[in-house]
């Protein structure tokens, strides 16, 4: 591996170690109805990260329009980065940015979304199916996603008590990680410790959710970082 390739791996490892500060803020705007039952939401991203050299890549999941929702305004700001939009499996969308130099970087993005239970903004597309390899990868445990850990199993069993199906369980997992794991920029960055201490850095909270989903046999992956 040459020096440039090594530098890229160093950047990824540093990001994984917590030098990537991700503040994902899902803030409900003053719920402005534009029709009975319709609402406007604003999804804001503030990402700060450090790269050792040019060529480091960061991939961020961003909202895409659907049958009952549409992104009607977006604003993405950054410097020293090259951005590319990607459409991945299951009609999700990602923003892939690559550093053009080493140093400190900041990316800010804002998406205004219109939600409507009645309007049809886009005809439903046939759902993309995960390949066998993709499904296996998104269900696999690892050092940072310990799906067989006692604390992961304990929290999952607790959440399953009031979740009659997978959809309800997914919502329960999200709410638990968002509400019961306190956001702490200096907190743990791994799923196990995040669940044990009920506090974590953004990366730790995200990994805790991935671990709980995979332990419940629901494919999940980390797309920020």
N, C-alpha and C positions, 0 to 999 in steps of 0.2 A: 504494500500500500504506500503510495507516495505521500509527500508532506501535505499536499492540498487535500487529499482524501482523508488523511488523519485529522486534519483540522475540522473537516465537516463532521466527523464522528464525535470529536471533542465538543463541538457546539451542541450536537444532539444530546450528548450525555450531560452537559452542563444544564441544558434546558430541563432535562428529566430530573436533575438534582435540585431544581427549584429556582434557578436563576431566571426562569421564565415566569414573569408575573402576569397572570391573566385575571383581569377583573371583568367577568361577564355579568352584565347587569340587565336583568329582565325587568324593566320598569313599566308598569301599566300607566299609561297616560291618563289624564282626566278622561274617563271613559266617555268619549264623544260619540253618541249614537248617530249614525247616518242612515238609519233605517231601523225598524223594529227588530231588536235583537242583534243589530250590527254594532261592532266596536272597532276602534283604532288602537293598535298597540305599537310601542316603539321598542325595538331591540337594539341595545347599544353595546359595543365592544370597545375595550381599552386594553391593548396588549403592549407590554414592555418586555423586551428581551435583548440579550447580548449575544453577539456572534464573534467567534475568534477570527473568522476569515470570510471571504466571499464564498458563495455557494451553499450556505446553510439554508435549509428549507423549513418553512412553517406552514402547516395546513390547518385551515379553520373552517368549521362547518358554518354555513350561512343559510338564511331562509330562502326557500324557493316557493313559487306560487303553487296552488293546488286547486282542488274543486271548489272549496269554500273559503279560500284565502288568496290574497294577492299582495305582492310587494309593490306599493305605488310610489315609493320614494326611497332612494338610498344615497348615502354619502360615505365614501371611503377615502381616507387620507393617510398618506405615508410618504416617506422620503428614503432614498437609498435602497429601495426594494423594487424587484420586478414582480408584478402580480399576474396571475393566470387563473381563470375561472374553470372549474372542473365539475362535470356532472358524474356522480358515482352511482353505485347500486341503489335500488329502491327510490330512484328519482330525487336523491338528495343532491345538494350542491355544495361545493367546497371552493374556498379561495386559497390558492397556493401562492405564497410569496417566497422569493429567493433573495438573499442578501447580495448586494453588489460590492460590498466591502466588509471589513471587520468593524466592530464597534457596537454602540448602543442604538437600539431602534425602537420606534413607537409606531403603532398602527391604530388608527381610530376608525370605527365604522358605525353607521347608524342606518337602521332599516325601519321604515314605517309600513305597517302591515294592516290591511283591512280584512276583518273576519266577518263572515256573514253565514248564518245557518241556512239561508234560502238561495242566495245568488249562486250561479254556476260560472265561476271565472275561467275554468279550464275543464275540458272534458277529461274524465279519468283515464289515465293511461294504464296499460297492463303492467302490473307490478313486476319489477325485475327480481328474479330469483337469485339467491346466493348460490354460488357453486359449492360443491362439497368441500373444497379446500378453504374457501372463504368462511363457510359456516364453522368448520373445525377451528379456524384461527380465531374467530370471534367468540368461541366458547371455551377456549383454552385458558388454563390457569398459568400463572407465572409468579415470579418473586414479588412484583408490584401489584399483581392481581391474584391474590391467594384464595381461590374459590373454595378450597377445602379447609380453610382456617376455621377454628372454632367460633371466633367472633363473627365471621361472615355467615356461617350456618345459623348461629343464634339469632342474629338480626333478621335474617331471611325468614326463619320460622315465625318470628314475632310479626313480621309484616304480612305473612301469608294467612294469618288468622282471620283478618277482615277483608281478604281479597279473594272473591269468588272465581276470578279468571285472570288470565295473563294481562289483559288490558288494565284491570284494576290494580294488579300487583305492580305493574310498571309505574302507574301513577303514585302508588304508595312508596315505592323506592325513591322516586324523584323527590316527593315531599319530604321524606325522611332525611335524605342527604342535604336538601336545601334548608330545612327548618331545624333539624336536630344536630347537625354537624356545624358548629360555629365557625364562621370564616375567620381565619387568622393567618395573616401573611407570613408569619414566622412559624406556623404550625407544621405538623407532619405532612409529608408529600407521598405517603404510601397508604394504600387502602386499609390495611390491618390496624395501623396505629391511629388512623383517622377515626375508625369505628370504635376503637378501644377508648380513645380520649375524648370523642365527640367534639373535636376541633381539628381544623386542617387548613393548609394553604389551598388555593383553588385547585391545584393539581391533585392533592390528596382527596378532596371532595369528589372530583370527577372520577378518580380511580376507584373510590369506594362504591360509586354508583355502577361502574362497569363490573366490579367484582360481584355485587349483589345480583345484577342482571345475568351474568354468566352462570352464577351458582344456581339460578332459577331456570337455567337452560334457555335463556333468551339471548341471542347473539348481540354483542355490544362491543364497541371499540372506542378508543380515545382518538379524536380527530383534531384536537388542538394541541400541538406540540409534536 
